[in-house]
Amino acid sequence: MVDSNWDDWFVRDEIEGADVEGLTLWYLGCNGFVVRTPETTLYIDPYFGNGDPPRLVRMIPVPLDPADATLCDAVLVTHEHVDHMHEPSYWPLVDDLGADIYASETCYSEPDYEREHEIPDDQRHAVEPGDEIVLGDLTVHVRGGNDPDAEGEVTFVFEHESGTYFNSGDSRPASVFESIGDEFDIDVGSLTVGSTGRIRYPEEGETIVETWYSDENDVVELANALELDRLLPVHWDMWKGVGLTSTAVHEHARSFEYPRTIDPVQIGDRIDVGEPGIVPPGALRE
């Protein structure tokens, strides 16, 4: 069950109530996005859970309850970790709206949670690098990733006549991203940013120093491999203990060719891929 901190105004008024003319994104926090075009609505890595306190403590609001959504053609998942493949976050989209799920086989065979429902066979699609998915007026290209903590990481390139968006999942630098940068002209890319911090493991009775996600230098390396025009640093504010300020990336990027611009997106923000800048929720624009 999901308990939205924002009731239903964000999904109803901001996302589904928007007049969409081209490839448009809404940031859901963590690595989650809603992707909309005039014909298609997709959810990427939706996670509306609270973490696993005291080990994982969610630091940002839950922006919506998926049971309030009325538009969703498909859910795409980059890997099996619970903050990406989370049944309470995707099940209403699958069960109520008939959305298909596209995810690596590991997401189905080795999820990080005990599943309560079986995804119907005709809505369950296992993907791997090299696959191409046509969803309405969007073409989604599945490519490889590099999350050393995951078993089945994939990444997604979303192509529309109005622009191209790349979602990296929790990937860190690897040679595969140079290939992706050569293959696609990417307008906007979201890359996961984290840091080294102290994580408590109550079951073992100890606290461990760990590095989660890409740090500032890794993200700039990824952005240059991908030749990103615009970078959206994400995931950086999600968990207590391994966060940082996304603007720290700016200093590390100053002497590099890419990214051309860095947009410090926050939960609830809208990004029009074909237009510059960030669009805050409507109540802040009036």
N, C-alpha and C positions, 0 to 999 in steps of 0.2 A: 504494500500500500504506500502511496506517495502523498505527502502533505505539503502542498505548495505554500510558500511564504507570500506569494503574490496573487493568491486566489486565481481567477481565470482571465484577468484583464490582459495579461501579456500574450497568451496564446490566441485569445479571441480578437482583441483589438489591434495588437501590434503585428502579429504574424499572419493570422488568417484574414484580418481586416485590411491588410495592406493592398494597395494597388501596385502590382508587380509588373514591370515592363521588361526586365532582363534578369540575369542571374543575380540573386539576392540572398544574403546570408543573415541569420540571427545567431548570436553567440549565446549558448546555453550554459556556459561555465564548463570547467574541466576540459575535455576535448570535444564537447558536444556542439553541434550546429543544426539549425534547420536551414535547408537549401530550398529556395523556391524560384520557379520560373513561371511564365504565364500559364503553363500546362501541367507542371509537376511540383510536388512537395515531397521532400525527403528529410529524414532525420539521420544524422551521423552521430554514432556513439552517444546516444542519449543516456544521461545518468542523473537521476533525481533522488538518489539515496543520500543518507546522512553519514556514510562512512562506517567505520567500525571502532567507535570510541572504546577505550582511550588510545588505541594504536593509531587509527586514522580518524582525525577530527575534521569534519567539513567546515570550511571557513567562509563560505559564500552562500547566499540564499538559494533555495530551491525555487526556480522561476515559474514552474508550471506543473500541473498534474496531467499526465498523458491521457487520462480518461476524459479531460475537457477538450481534447483536440478533435477536430472533425475532418481535417485534411492530412493525409499521409499515404503516399503511394508505396513507399518502401523505407526500410531501415537498413543502413549500412554500418557495419561494425569492423573496426580495424584489428582488434585482437580480443583475447578471452578474459582479460582482467575485469574485475567486477565493476569498475568505474567506467567501463566501455560496453561490456555485454552484461546488462543488468535486467533480469526478468521483470521486476515491477515497473521498470522504466519503458520497456518495449512492448510488454504483453498487451496493454490496452490498444496499442496501435495495430497489433497483429490481429487480436481477437475481435475488437469492436469495428475497426476500419478495414480489415482485410489486407493490411500492408504485407508485402513480402519482406523477408530478411535476406540480405546478402552479407555473408561473413565467411571467414576461413573455416575449414572443417574443425579445427581445434576449438573454435567458439562453441560448437555443438557437442563435441566429444569430451572436452575437458574444461567446462566453464568453472569460474571461481566461486560458484554458489551452488546450492542444491535447488535444482529446477523443480517447479511444481507443475508445469504444463509442458506438453509436447507441441512443438510447432508443427502444424499440418505439413505434410510432405510437399504439397503444391505451393506452399509459401516459404519453404526452406531451401535456400540456394547456397551451396558451398562454392566459394570463389578462390581463385589462385592468381598469382601474377601472370599477366598476359591476357586475362579475360577482358571482354568488352561487353558492357550492359547498356542497352538502350531503354530509357525510361521517359516516355513522352518526348519532349523536345530536348532532353538531356542525354548526352553520351557519357558514360562513366567508364574510365579505364582503370583496371586493377593492376597495381604494380607492387613490387617488393618493398620491404621496410627493414628496419634494424632496431628492434627493441630487445636488448639482451636478456630482459626479464620475462619475455613472452615466448610462447611456443609457436604462435601462428600469426605473426604480424603481417598485415598488408597495408598498402596506402591507396588513396583514390585520387584520380584526376577527373574533374568535372568539366566537360566541354559544352559550351552553349554558344550560339551565334553572337551573344553579347560579351563573352569573355570566358576565361578559364580559371578554375579554382583548384588548389591542391591541398589535401588534408594528409598530414604525415603520421597520424596516430601518435604514439610515444617514441618515435624513431630517433636515433642518434646518428651521427655522420657515418656514411658508408659509400662505397663506390657506386651503388645502385642509383644514388641521387644525381650523379653526373649524367647518367644515361637518361634519367627522367628529364633533366634540364635540357639535354640535347634534343629530346623527342618532342617536347611541348613548349609552347610560349606561354608561360604561366603569369597571369596578371596578379593574382592574390594567392598567398600560401599561408596556412596556419601551421606553426611549429610549436611543439611542446617545450616549455622552459621550466627548469627546476633548479635544484641546488643540492648541496651536501648538508644533511641535518641529522638530528638524533631522533630515531624512531623507536618507540617502546613496543616490545613484544611481551605482553603479560603472560602468555602461556609458557614462555621460557624464563620469565622472571628477569629479563635483562633489557637494557637499552643499547641499541646498535647504531653506530654512525654509518649512514648509507648515502650514496649519491643517486638521486632520482631525476630522470629525464636529462635533457641537454642543458648545460650551463650556457652562459653568455657567449663564450668562445665557440662552443659547438654549434649554437644556433646560427651564428654568423657564417660558420663553415658550411652549414646546410643551405643557408640562403644563397651563398655564392655558387654552390654546386647546382642548385636548382635555377639560378639566375632569376630570382624573384624580383618582380617590380615592387610589390607591396608585401610586407611581412606583418602577420598578426601573431604576436607572442601569446600563447594560451597555456592554461593549466597551472600557471605560476602562482596563483593565489588560492588554490584549492585546498591544500592540506596544511595543517599546523605543523611547523617544524622544518619543512623543506621548500618554503616559499621564498620569493624575492620580489623586488620591484621591477616590473617589466621594462621600465625606462632605463634600467641598467644596460640593456642591450644596445641602446643608442651609442654609448661611448665606445663599445667594442666594434661597432659597425662603421665608425667615422672614416677610416682609411681604406675601406673596401668598396668595390664596384657595386656590389649588391648587399642588401636590398636597396632599391632606390628610395623607398620611404618605409617607415615603421609606424604602424597604427596601434597604439596601446589600447586595444579593445577590452571592454569590460562586459560582464554579464548583462544581457538585455540589449546590447548595441546591435544596430543593423549596419551591414556593409553592402553597398551596391557595387558589384564587381566592376562595372563599366564607368563608375564615377569615383572621384577622389573623396577621401575622408570617411568619418564615422558618423552615423545618424543615431542620436540617442532616442530613447522612447518618446512617444508623442507628447506625454504630459510635460516633458522638459522642453519641448520645442514651441509650445503654445505661449 
